[in-house]
Amino acid sequence: MSQTHCTIKGIIQQILARKKEVIWGNIVAITATLLVVLTPLFIPILVDELLLGKEHNFIAWISKNILTTDTKGYVFLVLGIIIFLRILSTFLSILQTKIFVSISKNITYHMRTSLLNHLKRVSLKEYEMMHVGAVTSKLVTDIETIDGFISSTISKFIVSILLLFFSAIILLSIHWPLAIFILITNPIVVLFTVKLSRNIGTLKKEENKAVEVFQSTLTETLELFYQIRAANKENYFFKQSQMKAEALKEYAINYDYKSEAAMKFSYLIFLAGYEVFRAVSILAVAYSDLSVGLMLAIFSYLWVMVGPTQDIINFQYVLATAKAACTRINSIYLMKQEPLKDEPINPFKEKESIDIEVKNLYFSYKKDKSILENINMHIKQGSKVAIVGASGSGKTTLANILVGFYPIDSGEIYYGGISNQFLKFSTIRENIHLILQQPKLFNDTMRFNLTLGNTYSDKEIRNAIHIAQLDDVIKSLDNGLDTLVGKDGIKLSGGQRQRVAIARMILSDPEVVIFDESTSALDIHTEINLFEALQEFLSSKTVITIAHRLSTIQSAEYIYVLEDGKMVDSGTPKVLLSKDESYFSSMV
């Protein structure tokens, strides 16, 4: 399977790539199959020789090699052999299942890993339009469908073909005219089921789509439950989820009963054929040299062929649903990713001065509506800069662009004289830390939400907590740093969550810090104490502050003013204050 898309051919190639496991599994499968195929011969031959006096030399061989001439001895000996062969066949089948399940689970694991690796580089634009439930459905439901297909392909399908093949050989050796009749008419059932299966893939695709819609609706409802309860709209939104669940029920019923009906009908055709074969076998005994014992053997082999034939019939439906699952999985691979870039030099490590320069930058979410136009900025290393403007002026968008969240339409951004076109996004984000206005927290401990899985000493964590004014918050928690903060940090206030985000920044120790309304939920007193505590930490760093409140940007050395996506003014606070009609002067 390609790392960029899902196809049936690719899945088969992935199976064949595991040569050692496939070969070993098939050796076990062939051995188990041979044991199953041989078993039905013993009793019918014994019937012929013991009860009907037919000569097959089976009893003579037993008498000569095992030294028994008693009828009971013959029967119990053959019974013991049959039970032994069935036990051995069962253990081999279990071993075969273990091997093939391992192959299947490894392939689906790599499929999920491939999808996750693709998702982690998907552009932010794609994420903003992504339904979490839909993606989850593809990573769970559709991958499980592929898993079922792989299991059917490398386990049941191969064994079924082998059973039919060996059974055909034995039937031909018993009575070739009857065997040819059976082998010619049996494929008609399979051809019939191929036609029935054509619509099953569409039905499965519709069911999985309904699963996706239900999961998306439910996930969004649960994620926004706090807001829903605040608006007293629980009944409405859970009713929407209930309606999607009802639609899912209808699609599931439609698929389940129609696919089951198709398989049952196919099986009915096979059973009708089986009865015809039995009738023809009786006629063969009456009008040819076929013995009653061998007729019973043929009946046994007809039943041996029932399972494999049913598996081949089912394979048609599994194949159809797997194709539908691949189509849905490929919708994830179609999501655009952030480009991979060669990085000739890392300016944050190899340059002494890391100025940030923005030249003639243009950006739009949609081609017909510009968000930022002709933005020019020069931010020197270690300087303290503010970006101000009314809501919707493009401040946050500009901050997101500086950390590489969105690709620009035109223009250049330079970091230490190196264009962003030649820098990896991971390098930019490792050295430029954006603190969001509404930071997201995990439903985990306070410690994890501070470290995000990175390793820091207790001293470093305590220092970050102290600077971020979180000492009292940690003391108030039942288990301190090991306290669970709840979904999206629900146990913390908005201001506390903002301070957690600031503590994260302190621990990461970046070269550049961008505050995007990052203290808007703090009261003036706490905000003043916070920035006083941050002063030493930020003294050597480049700081870009986006804010509405004058108190937040009072330490800025230079200010840029945005209006409707355009840089309408810039200068030192003193210069801007001297302009009566500037946005900055209106903040005072």
C-alpha positions as CSV (number, residue, x, y, z in Angstrom):
1,M,0.0,0.0,0.0
2,S,1.3,3.4,-0.9
3,Q,2.0,5.9,1.8
4,T,-0.1,8.4,-0.1
5,H,-3.3,6.5,-0.8
6,C,-5.2,3.3,-0.1
7,T,-5.9,0.8,-2.9
8,I,-6.8,-2.9,-2.9
9,K,-3.7,-3.6,-5.1
10,G,-1.6,-1.7,-2.6
11,I,-3.0,-3.8,0.3
12,I,-2.2,-7.0,-1.5
13,Q,1.4,-5.8,-2.1
14,Q,1.7,-5.0,1.6
15,I,0.6,-8.6,2.3
16,L,3.1,-10.1,-0.2
17,A,5.9,-7.9,1.3
18,R,5.7,-10.0,4.4
19,K,7.1,-13.0,2.6
20,K,8.4,-15.0,5.6
21,E,5.1,-14.7,7.5
22,V,3.0,-15.4,4.5
23,I,5.0,-18.4,3.4
24,W,5.0,-19.9,6.9
25,G,1.3,-19.2,7.4
26,N,0.5,-20.9,4.1
27,I,2.6,-23.9,4.9
28,V,0.6,-24.3,8.1
29,A,-2.6,-23.6,6.2
30,I,-1.8,-26.2,3.5
31,T,-1.0,-28.8,6.1
32,A,-4.2,-28.1,8.0
33,T,-6.1,-28.3,4.8
34,L,-4.7,-31.6,3.8
35,L,-5.7,-33.1,7.1
36,V,-9.2,-31.7,6.7
37,V,-9.4,-33.1,3.2
38,L,-8.2,-36.6,4.1
39,T,-10.5,-37.1,7.0
40,P,-13.8,-37.7,5.2
41,L,-12.3,-40.7,3.3
42,F,-11.8,-43.0,6.2
43,I,-15.4,-43.9,7.3
44,P,-16.9,-44.2,3.8
45,I,-14.1,-46.6,2.8
46,L,-14.6,-48.6,6.0
47,V,-18.3,-48.8,5.2
48,D,-17.5,-50.2,1.8
49,E,-15.1,-52.8,3.1
50,L,-16.8,-53.8,6.4
51,L,-20.4,-53.6,5.5
52,L,-20.6,-54.0,1.7
53,G,-17.6,-56.2,1.0
54,K,-16.0,-53.8,-1.5
55,E,-12.3,-54.0,-1.9
56,H,-10.3,-50.9,-1.3
57,N,-7.3,-52.6,0.5
58,F,-7.8,-50.3,3.5
59,I,-8.6,-53.1,6.0
60,A,-5.8,-55.3,4.5
61,W,-3.3,-52.5,5.1
62,I,-4.6,-52.1,8.7
63,S,-4.4,-55.8,9.3
64,K,-0.9,-56.0,8.0
65,N,0.6,-52.9,9.6
66,I,-1.4,-52.5,12.8
67,L,-2.2,-56.2,13.5
68,T,-5.9,-56.1,14.1
69,T,-8.6,-58.2,12.5
70,D,-11.5,-57.3,14.7
71,T,-14.4,-55.2,13.3
72,K,-14.6,-53.1,16.5
73,G,-10.8,-52.7,16.3
74,Y,-11.1,-51.4,12.8
75,V,-13.9,-48.9,13.7
76,F,-12.3,-47.6,16.9
77,L,-8.8,-47.4,15.3
78,V,-10.2,-45.3,12.4
79,L,-12.2,-43.2,14.8
80,G,-9.1,-42.5,16.8
81,I,-7.2,-41.6,13.6
82,I,-10.0,-39.2,12.6
83,I,-10.2,-37.5,16.0
84,F,-6.4,-37.2,16.1
85,L,-6.3,-35.6,12.6
86,R,-9.1,-33.2,13.6
87,I,-7.3,-32.1,16.8
88,L,-4.1,-31.6,14.9
89,S,-6.0,-29.7,12.2
90,T,-7.6,-27.5,14.8
91,F,-4.3,-26.6,16.4
92,L,-2.7,-25.9,13.0
93,S,-5.8,-23.7,12.2
94,I,-5.3,-21.7,15.4
95,L,-1.6,-21.2,14.6
96,Q,-2.5,-20.2,11.1
97,T,-5.0,-17.7,12.5
98,K,-2.4,-16.2,14.8
99,I,0.1,-15.7,11.9
100,F,-2.5,-14.2,9.6
101,V,-4.0,-12.0,12.3
102,S,-0.5,-10.7,13.1
103,I,0.0,-9.8,9.4
104,S,-3.4,-8.1,9.3
105,K,-3.0,-6.1,12.4
106,N,0.5,-5.0,11.4
107,I,-0.7,-3.7,8.1
108,T,-3.6,-1.8,9.6
109,Y,-1.3,-0.4,12.3
110,H,1.0,0.9,9.5
111,M,-2.1,2.3,7.7
112,R,-3.1,4.2,10.9
113,T,0.5,5.3,11.4
114,S,0.6,6.6,7.8
115,L,-2.7,8.5,8.3
116,L,-1.5,10.0,11.5
117,N,1.8,11.1,10.0
118,H,-0.2,12.7,7.2
119,L,-2.5,14.4,9.6
120,K,0.3,15.9,11.7
121,R,1.5,17.8,8.7
122,V,-1.9,18.8,7.4
123,S,-2.2,22.6,6.9
124,L,-4.1,24.6,9.4
125,K,-6.6,25.6,6.8
126,E,-7.6,22.0,6.4
127,Y,-7.8,21.5,10.2
128,E,-10.1,24.5,10.5
129,M,-12.6,22.8,8.2
130,M,-12.1,19.3,9.5
131,H,-14.8,17.4,11.4
132,V,-13.1,15.5,14.2
133,G,-15.7,12.8,14.2
134,A,-15.3,12.2,10.5
135,V,-11.6,11.7,10.8
136,T,-12.0,9.5,13.8
137,S,-14.5,7.4,11.9
138,K,-12.0,6.8,9.0
139,L,-9.2,5.9,11.4
140,V,-11.4,3.4,13.3
141,T,-14.4,2.2,11.3
142,D,-12.9,2.2,7.8
143,I,-9.6,0.7,9.0
144,E,-11.5,-2.1,10.7
145,T,-13.2,-2.7,7.4
146,I,-9.8,-3.0,5.7
147,D,-8.7,-5.3,8.6
148,G,-11.7,-7.6,7.8
149,F,-10.8,-7.6,4.1
150,I,-7.1,-8.5,4.9
151,S,-8.2,-11.3,7.2
152,S,-10.6,-12.7,4.6
153,T,-7.9,-12.4,1.8
154,I,-4.9,-14.0,3.4
155,S,-6.7,-16.4,5.8
156,K,-10.1,-17.6,4.7
157,F,-9.8,-17.0,1.0
158,I,-6.5,-18.8,0.5
159,V,-7.5,-21.7,2.7
160,S,-10.9,-21.9,0.9
161,I,-9.1,-22.1,-2.5
162,L,-6.9,-24.8,-1.2
163,L,-9.8,-26.8,0.3
164,L,-11.7,-26.6,-3.0
165,F,-8.6,-27.5,-5.0
166,F,-7.7,-30.6,-2.9
167,S,-11.4,-31.6,-2.7
168,A,-11.6,-31.4,-6.4
169,I,-8.6,-33.7,-6.9
170,I,-10.1,-36.3,-4.5
171,L,-13.6,-36.1,-6.2
172,L,-12.0,-36.6,-9.6
173,S,-10.1,-39.6,-8.3
174,I,-13.4,-41.1,-6.9
175,H,-15.7,-40.5,-9.8
176,W,-14.5,-38.1,-12.5
177,P,-17.8,-37.6,-14.4
178,L,-19.7,-36.7,-11.2
179,A,-16.8,-34.5,-10.1
180,I,-16.8,-32.6,-13.4
181,F,-20.5,-32.0,-13.0
182,I,-20.0,-30.7,-9.5
183,L,-17.0,-28.5,-10.4
184,I,-18.7,-27.0,-13.4
185,T,-22.0,-26.1,-11.7
186,N,-20.4,-24.9,-8.4
187,P,-18.7,-21.7,-9.9
188,I,-22.2,-20.6,-11.2
189,V,-23.0,-19.8,-7.6
190,V,-19.9,-17.7,-7.2
191,L,-20.6,-15.8,-10.5
192,F,-24.2,-15.2,-9.3
193,T,-22.9,-13.7,-6.0
194,V,-20.6,-11.3,-7.8
195,K,-23.6,-9.7,-9.4
196,L,-25.4,-9.5,-6.0
197,S,-22.3,-7.9,-4.4
198,R,-22.1,-4.9,-6.7
199,N,-24.6,-2.9,-4.7
200,I,-23.2,-3.9,-1.3
201,G,-20.2,-1.6,-1.5
202,T,-22.4,1.4,-2.1
203,L,-24.6,0.4,0.8
204,K,-21.5,0.1,3.1
205,K,-20.2,3.4,2.0
206,E,-23.5,5.1,2.8
207,E,-23.5,3.4,6.3
208,N,-19.9,4.5,7.0
209,K,-20.8,8.0,5.9
210,A,-23.7,8.0,8.3
211,V,-21.3,6.8,11.1
212,E,-19.0,9.7,10.2
213,V,-21.9,12.3,10.3
214,F,-23.1,11.0,13.7
215,Q,-19.6,11.0,15.2
216,S,-19.0,14.5,14.0
217,T,-22.2,15.8,15.4
218,L,-21.8,14.1,18.7
219,T,-18.1,15.1,19.1
220,E,-18.9,18.7,18.4
221,T,-21.8,18.6,20.9
222,L,-19.6,17.2,23.6
223,E,-16.7,19.5,22.9
224,L,-19.0,22.6,23.1
225,F,-21.2,21.2,25.9
226,Y,-20.2,24.1,28.3
227,Q,-21.5,26.7,25.8
228,I,-24.6,24.6,25.0
229,R,-25.5,24.4,28.7
230,A,-24.9,28.1,29.1
231,A,-27.3,28.7,26.3
232,N,-29.8,26.2,27.7
233,K,-29.8,24.4,24.3
234,E,-29.1,20.8,25.5
235,N,-32.4,19.5,24.1
236,Y,-31.8,21.0,20.6
237,F,-28.3,19.8,20.2
238,F,-28.8,16.4,21.6
239,K,-31.9,16.1,19.4
240,Q,-29.6,16.7,16.4
241,S,-27.3,13.9,17.5
242,Q,-30.4,11.7,18.0
243,M,-31.6,12.5,14.5
244,K,-28.1,11.5,13.1
245,A,-28.3,8.3,15.2
246,E,-31.7,7.6,13.7
247,A,-30.3,8.1,10.1
248,L,-27.4,5.8,11.0
249,K,-29.8,3.2,12.2
250,E,-31.7,3.3,8.8
251,Y,-28.5,3.0,6.8
252,A,-27.2,0.2,9.0
253,I,-30.5,-1.7,8.7
254,N,-30.4,-1.2,4.9
255,Y,-26.9,-2.5,4.6
256,D,-27.1,-5.3,7.2
257,Y,-30.3,-6.9,6.0
258,K,-29.6,-6.5,2.2
259,S,-26.0,-7.8,2.5
260,E,-27.2,-10.7,4.7
261,A,-30.1,-11.4,2.3
262,A,-27.7,-11.5,-0.6
263,M,-25.4,-13.9,1.2
264,K,-28.3,-16.1,2.3
265,F,-29.7,-16.1,-1.2
266,S,-26.4,-17.1,-2.5
267,Y,-26.1,-19.8,0.1
268,L,-29.6,-21.0,-0.8
269,I,-28.5,-21.5,-4.4
270,F,-25.5,-23.5,-3.2
271,L,-27.7,-25.7,-1.0
272,A,-30.1,-26.3,-3.8
273,G,-27.0,-27.3,-5.9
274,Y,-25.9,-29.6,-3.0
275,E,-29.3,-31.4,-3.1
276,V,-29.0,-31.8,-6.9
277,F,-25.5,-33.2,-6.4
278,R,-26.8,-35.7,-3.9
279,A,-29.5,-36.9,-6.2
280,V,-27.0,-37.2,-9.1
281,S,-24.7,-39.2,-6.8
282,I,-27.5,-41.7,-6.0
283,L,-28.1,-42.1,-9.7
284,A,-24.4,-42.7,-10.2
285,V,-24.5,-45.5,-7.6
286,A,-27.4,-47.0,-9.4
287,Y,-26.1,-46.8,-12.9
288,S,-22.3,-46.9,-12.5
289,D,-19.6,-48.5,-10.5
290,L,-19.7,-45.9,-7.8
291,S,-20.0,-47.6,-4.4
292,V,-22.3,-46.5,-1.5
293,G,-19.2,-45.8,0.7
294,L,-17.7,-43.5,-1.9
295,M,-21.1,-41.9,-2.4
296,L,-21.0,-41.1,1.3
297,A,-17.5,-39.7,0.8
298,I,-18.8,-37.5,-2.0
299,F,-21.5,-36.2,0.4
300,S,-18.8,-35.5,3.0
301,Y,-16.7,-33.5,0.5
302,L,-19.8,-31.6,-0.6
303,W,-20.1,-30.4,3.0
304,V,-16.3,-29.8,3.1
305,M,-16.8,-27.5,0.1
306,V,-19.7,-25.6,1.7
307,G,-17.5,-23.5,4.0
308,P,-14.9,-22.6,1.4
309,T,-17.6,-21.7,-1.1
310,Q,-19.4,-19.5,1.4
311,D,-16.1,-17.8,2.2
312,I,-15.5,-17.1,-1.5
313,I,-19.1,-15.8,-1.7
314,N,-18.5,-13.5,1.3
315,F,-15.2,-12.4,-0.1
316,Q,-17.1,-10.6,-2.9
317,Y,-18.9,-8.5,-0.3
318,V,-15.9,-7.9,1.8
319,L,-14.0,-6.7,-1.3
320,A,-16.8,-4.3,-2.1
321,T,-16.8,-2.8,1.4
322,A,-13.0,-2.6,1.4
323,K,-13.0,-0.6,-1.8
324,A,-15.6,1.8,-0.3
325,A,-13.5,2.1,2.9
326,C,-10.4,2.9,0.8
327,T,-12.3,5.7,-1.0
328,R,-13.1,7.3,2.4
329,I,-9.6,6.8,3.8
330,N,-8.2,8.5,0.7
331,S,-10.2,11.7,1.5
332,I,-7.7,12.2,4.4
333,Y,-4.7,11.7,2.0
334,L,-6.2,14.4,-0.2
335,M,-5.9,17.0,2.6
336,K,-3.2,19.5,1.8
337,Q,-0.1,19.3,3.9
338,E,2.5,21.9,5.0
339,P,5.3,21.7,2.5
340,L,8.5,19.9,3.4
341,K,11.5,22.2,3.0
342,D,15.3,21.8,2.8
343,E,16.9,23.9,5.4
344,P,20.4,25.0,4.3
345,I,20.9,27.0,7.5
346,N,19.2,27.4,10.9
347,P,19.5,31.1,11.6
348,F,18.3,30.7,15.2
349,K,21.5,28.6,15.9
350,E,24.0,29.9,13.4
351,K,23.2,33.7,13.3
352,E,24.2,36.1,16.0
353,S,21.3,38.5,15.2
354,I,17.8,37.2,14.5
355,D,15.8,40.1,13.1
356,I,12.4,39.4,11.8
357,E,11.6,41.2,8.5
358,V,8.3,41.2,6.7
359,K,8.3,42.5,3.1
360,N,5.2,43.2,1.0
361,L,3.1,40.5,2.6
362,Y,-0.3,39.6,1.1
363,F,-2.6,37.0,2.5
364,S,-6.2,35.9,2.0
365,Y,-8.3,32.9,3.2
366,K,-10.2,33.1,0.0
367,K,-8.9,34.5,-3.3
368,D,-11.7,37.1,-3.6
369,K,-11.2,38.6,-0.1
370,S,-7.9,39.9,1.0
371,I,-7.1,39.8,4.8
372,L,-3.6,41.3,4.8
373,E,-2.3,43.7,2.2
374,N,1.3,45.0,1.7
375,I,2.4,44.4,5.2
376,N,6.0,45.6,6.0
377,M,7.7,45.2,9.4
378,H,11.2,45.1,10.7
379,I,11.6,43.7,14.2
380,K,15.1,43.8,15.6
381,Q,16.4,41.0,17.9
382,G,15.6,41.7,21.5
383,S,13.2,44.5,20.8
384,K,9.8,44.9,22.3
385,V,7.1,45.5,19.7
386,A,3.3,45.8,19.8
387,I,0.7,45.3,17.1
388,V,-2.5,47.1,17.8
389,G,-5.8,47.5,15.9
390,A,-9.5,47.0,16.1
391,S,-11.1,43.5,16.2
392,G,-10.9,42.0,12.7
393,S,-8.0,44.1,11.6
394,G,-5.8,41.1,11.0
395,K,-3.6,41.1,14.1
396,T,-4.1,37.4,15.0
397,T,-3.8,36.3,11.4
398,L,-0.5,38.1,11.2
399,A,0.7,36.4,14.3
400,N,-0.3,33.0,12.9
401,I,1.6,33.7,9.7
402,L,4.7,34.6,11.6
403,V,4.8,31.1,13.1
404,G,3.9,29.5,9.7
405,F,0.3,28.5,10.3
406,Y,-0.8,29.8,7.0
407,P,1.1,30.1,3.6
408,I,1.2,33.7,2.3
409,D,-0.1,34.7,-1.1
410,S,3.0,36.8,-1.9
411,G,5.8,38.6,-0.2
412,E,8.6,37.4,2.1
413,I,9.3,36.8,5.7
414,Y,12.9,36.7,6.8
415,Y,14.3,35.3,10.0
416,G,17.9,36.4,10.5
417,G,18.1,37.2,6.8
418,I,16.9,33.7,5.8
419,S,13.6,33.5,3.9
420,N,10.8,31.4,5.5
421,Q,10.7,29.5,2.2
422,F,14.0,27.9,3.2
423,L,13.1,27.2,6.8
424,K,11.3,24.2,8.3
425,F,8.1,25.1,10.1
426,S,9.4,23.0,13.1
427,T,12.4,25.2,13.3
428,I,10.3,28.4,13.3
429,R,7.9,27.1,15.9
430,E,10.7,25.7,18.1
431,N,12.1,29.3,18.4
432,I,9.0,31.4,18.1
433,H,6.4,30.7,20.7
434,L,2.8,32.0,20.1
435,I,0.7,32.3,23.2
436,L,-3.0,32.1,22.2
437,Q,-5.8,34.2,23.7
438,Q,-7.8,31.0,24.4
439,P,-5.2,28.3,25.1
440,K,-6.2,24.7,24.9
441,L,-5.6,22.3,27.8
442,F,-5.7,18.5,27.8
443,N,-7.9,16.4,30.1
444,D,-4.7,15.5,32.0
445,T,-2.7,16.6,35.0
446,M,-1.5,20.2,35.5
447,R,2.0,18.9,35.2
448,F,1.4,17.4,31.7
449,N,-0.4,20.6,30.6
450,L,2.7,22.6,31.6
451,T,5.3,20.3,30.1
452,L,3.3,18.8,27.1
453,G,5.3,15.6,27.5
454,N,8.7,17.3,27.6
455,T,11.1,16.6,30.4
456,Y,11.9,19.4,32.8
457,S,13.4,19.4,36.3
458,D,11.2,20.3,39.3
459,K,13.3,23.4,39.7
460,E,12.5,24.5,36.1
461,I,8.8,23.8,36.6
462,R,8.6,25.7,39.9
463,N,10.4,28.7,38.4
464,A,7.9,28.8,35.5
465,I,5.0,28.5,37.9
466,H,6.4,31.3,40.0
467,I,7.0,33.7,37.1
468,A,3.5,32.9,35.6
469,Q,1.9,33.8,39.0
470,L,0.5,30.2,39.4
471,D,1.8,29.5,42.9
472,D,-1.5,30.0,44.6
473,V,-3.3,28.2,41.9
474,I,-1.2,25.0,42.3
475,K,-1.5,25.2,46.1
476,S,-5.3,25.3,45.8
477,L,-5.4,22.1,43.7
478,D,-6.2,18.9,45.6
479,N,-3.2,17.0,44.3
480,G,-1.0,20.0,43.2
481,L,0.7,19.4,39.9
482,D,-0.8,15.9,39.7
483,T,-4.4,17.2,39.7
484,L,-6.5,16.5,36.6
485,V,-7.7,19.8,35.1
486,G,-10.7,18.4,33.3
487,K,-11.7,18.6,29.6
488,D,-10.2,21.7,28.1
489,G,-9.1,22.8,31.6
490,I,-12.6,23.3,32.7
491,K,-11.6,23.3,36.4
492,L,-9.5,26.4,35.8
493,S,-10.6,29.9,35.1
494,G,-9.9,31.7,31.8
495,G,-7.1,33.7,33.4
496,Q,-5.6,30.6,35.0
497,R,-5.5,28.8,31.7
498,Q,-3.8,31.8,30.1
499,R,-1.1,31.7,32.9
500,V,-0.6,28.0,32.2
501,A,0.1,28.8,28.6
502,I,2.6,31.5,29.7
503,A,4.3,28.9,32.0
504,R,4.6,26.6,29.0
505,M,6.3,29.3,27.1
506,I,8.8,29.9,29.9
507,L,9.6,26.2,30.0
508,S,10.2,26.1,26.2
509,D,12.5,29.2,26.5
510,P,12.1,30.5,22.9
511,E,14.0,33.2,21.1
512,V,10.9,35.1,20.1
513,V,7.6,35.4,22.1
514,I,4.3,36.5,20.6
515,F,1.5,37.4,23.1
516,D,-1.8,37.3,21.2
517,E,-4.2,38.9,23.7
518,S,-2.6,36.3,26.1
519,T,-3.5,38.2,29.3
520,S,-7.0,39.4,28.3
521,A,-8.7,37.3,31.0
522,L,-6.4,38.6,33.8
523,D,-7.4,41.5,36.1
524,I,-5.2,44.6,35.9
525,H,-3.4,43.8,39.2
526,T,-2.5,40.2,38.2
527,E,-1.4,41.4,34.7
528,I,0.9,44.0,36.2
529,N,2.5,41.5,38.6
530,L,2.9,39.0,35.7
531,F,4.7,41.3,33.4
532,E,6.9,42.5,36.2
533,A,7.9,38.9,36.9
534,L,8.4,38.3,33.2
535,Q,10.6,41.3,32.7
536,E,13.9,39.6,33.5
537,F,13.0,36.4,31.6
538,L,12.0,38.5,28.5
539,S,14.8,41.0,28.7
540,S,17.0,39.3,26.0
541,K,14.1,38.0,23.9
542,T,12.2,39.5,21.0
543,V,8.7,40.2,22.2
544,I,5.7,40.9,20.0
545,T,2.5,41.8,21.8
546,I,-1.0,41.9,20.3
547,A,-3.5,43.7,22.6
548,H,-6.4,46.0,23.0
549,R,-5.5,47.3,26.5
550,L,-2.9,50.0,26.9
551,S,-1.6,48.4,30.1
552,T,-0.5,45.3,28.1
553,I,1.7,47.2,25.6
554,Q,3.0,50.0,27.8
555,S,6.6,48.6,27.7
556,A,6.6,48.4,23.8
557,E,9.5,50.2,22.2
558,Y,7.8,50.3,18.8
559,I,4.2,49.9,17.7
560,Y,2.5,48.9,14.4
561,V,-1.1,49.9,13.8
562,L,-3.3,47.6,11.6
563,E,-6.6,48.7,10.1
564,D,-8.7,46.5,7.8
565,G,-5.6,44.3,7.0
566,K,-3.3,47.2,6.2
567,M,-0.4,48.7,8.1
568,V,-1.7,52.3,8.4
569,D,0.8,53.6,10.9
570,S,3.9,52.7,13.0
571,G,6.3,54.4,15.3
572,T,7.4,54.8,18.9
573,P,4.7,55.3,21.5
574,K,5.8,59.0,21.8
575,V,5.4,59.6,18.0
576,L,2.0,57.8,17.8
577,L,0.7,59.7,20.9
578,S,1.4,62.9,19.1
579,K,-1.0,62.0,16.4
580,D,-4.5,62.9,17.6
581,E,-6.4,60.6,15.1
582,S,-4.3,57.5,15.5
583,Y,-5.8,54.2,16.8
584,F,-3.0,54.1,19.5
585,S,-3.9,57.5,20.8
586,S,-7.5,56.4,21.2
587,M,-6.3,53.6,23.5
588,V,-5.0,56.1,26.0
